[in-house]
Amino acid sequence: MDRSWQIEEAQAQLADLVRRAQAGEPQVVGGQDGQEVVIVARSAYESGRRALARNPLLAGGPRAADDHDLEDAIAELREAGVGLMGPLPR
């Protein structure tokens, strides 16, 4: 279970917080503004980064370099007579 800390408690117990994170227990630290951060072991962070990089949907897909690719692909399909539900009526 993720441990939740207030920032003052996290500062006072930093060694314990780090030990728990290194043991594989994500630690949630919340500030007075309601924003939270999660502290995890570097190995967990790197593993998550690699998983995201391998997912083409989360990585932007093969056409991420051009913002207009989706519109271009839709236009090409329409020109070819194909819509979301299959062939367009003629």
GINORWO-V488670 format. One record per residue. RES is the residue in one small letter. OMEGA is omega in radians with two decimals (none if undefined). NEAR is the number of other ideal C-beta (glycine too) atoms within 12 Angstrom. Layout:
# GINORWO-V488670
res:RES omega:OMEGA near:NEAR
res:RES omega:OMEGA near:NEAR
This chain:
# GINORWO-V488670
res:m omega:3.12 near:9
res:d omega:3.10 near:20
res:r omega:3.11 near:25
res:s omega:-3.09 near:21
res:w omega:2.88 near:28
res:q omega:-3.01 near:20
res:i omega:-3.14 near:23
res:e omega:3.12 near:13
res:e omega:3.13 near:18
res:a omega:3.11 near:26
res:q omega:-3.10 near:15
res:a omega:-3.07 near:13
res:q omega:-3.03 near:20
res:l omega:-3.12 near:18
res:a omega:3.12 near:12
res:d omega:3.13 near:19
res:l omega:-3.14 near:30
res:v omega:3.13 near:21
res:r omega:3.14 near:16
res:r omega:3.13 near:26
res:a omega:3.12 near:29
res:q omega:3.11 near:19
res:a omega:3.08 near:17
res:g omega:3.12 near:19
res:e omega:3.10 near:22
res:p omega:-3.12 near:24
res:q omega:-3.12 near:32
res:v omega:3.12 near:24
res:v omega:-3.12 near:29
res:g omega:3.09 near:21
res:g omega:-3.12 near:17
res:q omega:-3.13 near:10
res:d omega:3.13 near:9
res:g omega:3.10 near:9
res:q omega:3.13 near:11
res:e omega:2.99 near:19
res:v omega:3.10 near:20
res:v omega:3.11 near:23
res:i omega:-3.13 near:31
res:v omega:3.06 near:26
res:a omega:-3.14 near:21
res:r omega:-3.14 near:14
res:s omega:3.10 near:14
res:a omega:3.10 near:21
res:y omega:-3.13 near:18
res:e omega:3.11 near:13
res:s omega:3.11 near:15
res:g omega:3.11 near:18
res:r omega:3.14 near:16
res:r omega:3.14 near:14
res:a omega:3.12 near:13
res:l omega:-3.12 near:15
res:a omega:-3.14 near:14
res:r omega:-3.10 near:12
res:n omega:-3.06 near:13
res:p omega:3.12 near:12
res:l omega:-3.13 near:12
res:l omega:-3.14 near:14
res:a omega:3.11 near:16
res:g omega:3.10 near:16
res:g omega:-3.06 near:15
res:p omega:-3.07 near:12
res:r omega:-3.03 near:16
res:a omega:-3.07 near:14
res:a omega:-3.07 near:10
res:d omega:-3.12 near:13
res:d omega:-3.06 near:11
res:h omega:-3.09 near:13
res:d omega:-3.12 near:16
res:l omega:3.12 near:16
res:e omega:3.11 near:13
res:d omega:-3.13 near:14
res:a omega:3.11 near:17
res:i omega:3.12 near:16
res:a omega:3.12 near:14
res:e omega:3.13 near:14
res:l omega:3.12 near:18
res:r omega:3.11 near:15
res:e omega:3.13 near:12
res:a omega:3.11 near:14
res:g omega:-3.11 near:12
res:v omega:3.07 near:17
res:g omega:-3.12 near:15
res:l omega:-3.07 near:9
res:m omega:3.13 near:8
res:g omega:-3.10 near:10
res:p omega:3.09 near:12
res:l omega:3.09 near:14
res:p omega:-3.12 near:8
res:r omega:none near:7
